[in-house]
């Protein structure tokens, strides 16, 4: 770390270590509230998946793994304000706190990136389960998104750890710029932009699938609210990148970094909560049906009408496809005078098309059943 120029230091007021100006306790309160909510929803999620549905999967494993660095982020966020005095101006912090505080910042960047990456992987694993019966193209797109998010998170964590060589040069206070360290301003800016893009991928990818499910109105509203929470986390990531750039280009970094701590907490906790809420539906409908039943279940006649409409649409798709190919077959017969062998070939292709349409309807039905089971 390079200290500010002498002219900037001369413009600062005299250090106040007794009763300095602070940012307050908003970050502490926010972290406690959101972390408590996160623990509650993850506990309900795991209980639902292991006891009520017996459907514990890879998405739950990644969410539990994400909870480890998220808990580390919570502890560091509290210590940053209480012990390391990161709520003060930089000139009001004793020099003895600076080195330890920089180690804390480095650790925070690593655990935050790890928690966000594992959360996105958990969301994509859930999408992968939803698309298990979908077309091969969308399953490949999901796998590609999983690979991209995993590589992006791993590269960023390694870049943060080894941005200085050796790594301990990061928290050394030097008179001149350290040539052994990369430009932190641009590395964090690029990482923030890439992270925002992968956040959007994790949120946008399941939208196409859910949009085509023809869910009942109330379930559709719930899905929209869940996606709104996901977009809130994406927007928080964009705002965090902006404030991070301001921090790295300013001299009073401890004071200017306070919004980054708050926005990072919102981005991380809200993202993990929104990724866990869908799996908690069976718990609330089982134990609190008077409160959550009307929001997640429909009257029998509405559900029956919805099933009948879905069946009619499926039958219409099958018979329309078959009739279309039958019409083509007759037209070709009249124009070319096809023989019996040609007619048999066309009938074979017609049956294959009809079979493909039936398989497509089965895949859609599987996705609908999974969505209604989970959402």
N, C-alpha and C positions, 0 to 999 in steps of 0.2 A: 504494500500500500504506500502510495506517495502522498505526503502531506500537502495541503494547499500552498500556494505561493506566499511569500512573506507579506505581500501587500494585502492579500485577503485575510490572513491571520491578524494583521494590524487593524483591520476594520471591524473585527469581532469585539464584542464587549468583554469585560473582565469575567473570567469563569466564576460561576456560582454553583458550588457543590453542595450547599446547604438547603436552599429553598429555590431551585431553578424552575423555569417554565417547562411544563410537560404537556404531553398530548392527552393525558387522562387515562381512563381505564376502559375505554370502549373496546379495544382489541381483546382484552382479557374477558370481558363479559360476552362478547360475540363468540369467541372460541369456546367458552364453557357451554353456552347454550347450544351452538351448532354441533359440538362434539357429543353432547349428551343425546341430542336427537339422532345423530349418526349411530351411536351405540344401540339405541333403542330399535331403530329400523333394521340394523344388521342382525341383532338378536332375534327379532321377529322373523326376519327372512330365513335365518338358519333353522329356527324352530319349525317354520312352515315347511321348508324343503325336506327336513329330516323326519318329522313326526306326522304332519298332516298330509303331505303329498308323496313323500318318499321319492323325490325327484332331484336330489342333490347332484349338481353337475359342475362342469368346469367353470361356469360363470360364478358360482358360489365360491369356488376355490380361489379364483383371482380376486374376488371381493375381500375374502379373509386375508389374503396376502397384502392387499392394498391397505387394510386396516393397520398393519404394522408400521409402515412409514407415516401413515396419517396420524397415528398416536404419537410418534416421535415429533412430527410437526407441531402437534398440540402442546407437548411439553416444552419444546424450544420456544414457541410463541409466548408462552407464559413467562418463561425465564428471561426472554429478551426484554420484557417490560419491567419485571420485578427485580431481577438480579443484575442484568447487564446494562440497564438504564438506557435502552434504545428508544425511549420516549422523550429524550432530551435533545437539545441542540448538541452538535458535536463538540463545541467548546465548553459545554457543561459536564462532559463525561471525563472522569479521571483517566489519565494515560494508561494506568494499570488495567483498565477494562477493555482497551481497544483490541489488543491481541486476542483475548478470549472471545470478544464479540465478533471479530472477523472469522474465527474458527466456527462460531455458531452460525454465521451467515452462510458459510460454505456448506455446512451440514444441512441447513435448511433448504438450500437449493437442491441438494441431492435427494433428500427424503420427499420433498414436494414433487419433484419430477417423477420419482419412483411411484408415489401414490397415484398421481394423475395417469401415468401410463398403465398401471395395473387396473385402474378403474375403467379406462377405455377398453382394455382387453376383456374385462368382465362384461361390458355392454356388448361388445362384438361377439363374444361367445354366446350370449343370449340370442343375438340375431342369428347366429349360426344354427342354434337349435330351432328357431322359428322357421328357417329356410331349409331344414333338412329334407323336406319334400318338394322344394321349389326346383326351378330349372337349374341346370349345371352352370349356366353363365353367372347367375346371381350368387351361387355358392362359391364360385371362383373369385368373384368380386369381394365377397366377405373374407375369404382366406387372404387375399391380397391386402385388404385393409388391416387385418390382424398382423401380418408380417410388417407392414409399413409402420404401424404404431409401436410394435415391439422394437424395431430397429431404431426408430426415432428416439424413443425413451432411453434405450441403452446408450446410444451415441451421445445424447445430451448429458447423461450422468457421468460418463467417462470424460467428456469435455470439461465439465465443471470440476471434477476431481483433479484432472491433469492440465488445467489451464495455465498453471505455473509448474515449471520443472526445475527443481523438485517442488512438490505440492506445498511444502511449508513456506515457500517464498510468497504465497498469497497473503499470509497474515504478518509478514515482516514489514516494518515501517522503514522505508528507504528515502533518501533525499532526492534521488533521481528516479525516473521511470525504470521499472524492471524489464530488461529486454528478454527475460526468461518467461514472461507471461504474455498471453494473447490479449488482444484488445477486448476487454470485458464488455464495453458498450455495444459493439457490433455483434459479438457472440451471443449476448443475451437478447438482442433485438431479433436476430435471425432465428434463434431458438423459440422466441415468443411467437413469431409469425408462423413457423412450422407447427408449433403446438396448437395454435388457434385453428389451423387447417385440419389437423387430425381430430380436434374436438368436433368440428363440423361434420367430418366424415362419420364419426361415431354416432352423432345425433341424426344425421340425414339419411344414413343407410337404411334404417328400418322403416322410414316414413313411407316409401313406396309400397312395401309389403302391407303395412297396417292400413294404408289408404285404400287398397283394393279389397279389403276384407268385408266391406259392407256391414260393419258393426252396428248394433243398435245405437240410438242417439246418445243414451246416457254413457255407455261404454266408450263411445267415440269422444265424448266430452272429457272423460277421465284420461284417455290417451293424449288428447290435445294438451291438457294440463301437465302431464308428465313430460311431453316434449318441450313445453314452455320452460319447465325447470331446467331441462338440458340446454336450451338456448340461453337461459340466464347464466349458466356456468360458462358457456362459450363467450358471451358478451363480457363477463367478468375477466376472462383470460385476455381479451383484447385490451380492456382498460388497464389491466395489470402490466401488460407489455408497454403501454404508453408511459405509465408512471415509473416503471423500471428504467426506461430510457432517460427520464428526467433525473432519476436518482444518480445514475452513472455519469451524468454530465454536470452534476452540481458538487459543491464542496461540503455543504451541510447534509451529508448523506443520511445520518441517523434520523434527523428530523423529517427529511423529505421521503424517507422510506416507510413512514408510518402508514400512508394509504396502501402501499404495496402489501404490507402484512394483513390489513383488513380485507382487501380484495382477494388475496391469495386464499384466505380462510373461506370466504364465500365461494370461490371457484371450486376449491377442493371438497368441502363438506356438502355443498348443494349438489355437486356432480355425483358424489357417492350416494347421497340420499335418494336422488332421482333414479339412480340405477338400481336401488334396492326396493323401492316402493312397489313396482309391479309384482314382485314375488310375495308380497305380504297380503295380497287380496284374500286368499283363502282363510288366513288367520282372522281378519276383521269380520268377514262374513260368517265365520263359524262362532266366534266368541262375542261379537257385538252386532248381531243381525238387526236389532231394532234401530241402530244408528247408521250402519253402513249397508244394510241390506237394500234399501231403496236406491242406493247409488250404484250398486254393482249387479243387482239382479233385476229382472224384468218380470211382469206378470206373465202367467203361462200362455194366455191367448196371444200376447205380443210376440213371445218367443216362438210360438207355433206358427204365427203368420210369417215371422222372419225366416224360419226354416222352410216353409212352403214357397216363399219367394225365391230363396236360394235354390231349391230343388227345381222350380220352374225355369229359372235362368240356366241351370245346368242342363236340363233336358232340352231346352231351346237351343243351346249351343251345340249339343250333340246332334240333334236332328237337322238343324240348319246346315251344319257342316256336311252331314251325310247327303241331304237333299241337293246341296250345291254340287257335290261330286257326282251324284246320280245324273243330274241334269247335264253336266259336262260329258259324261259317258254317252248319253243318248244323242247328244249333238254330234259327237265324233262318229258314232255309228252311222248316222244318217249321211254325213258328209263323205265318209270314206268307204262305207259299205263294209264295216268290219265283220270278220267272221266270228264264229263261236269262240275260238281261242282268244281273239282280241277282247271279246266281251268278258271272258273269264278273267283276263289280266286286269281289266278296268275294275271289275267287281272286287278283285283282291286288293287293289289300291284303295278302293272305297272303304273296305273293311279295315284296312290299316289306318286310314284317316279317322274313321269312327273310333277305333281303339285308342289312337293318340288323344282324341278329344276326351274320351272317358278317363284316360290317365291324367290329363290336365285337370279335369274336374276333381279327381281324387286328391291330387296334390293341393288344390285350393282348399278342399274340405279339410285336409289335415292341418293346413296353416290356420284356418278359421278356428278349428277346435283347439289348437294350441294357444291362439291368442285369447280366446274366451276363457281358457283354463288359467292363463297367467295374468291377464289384464283385468 
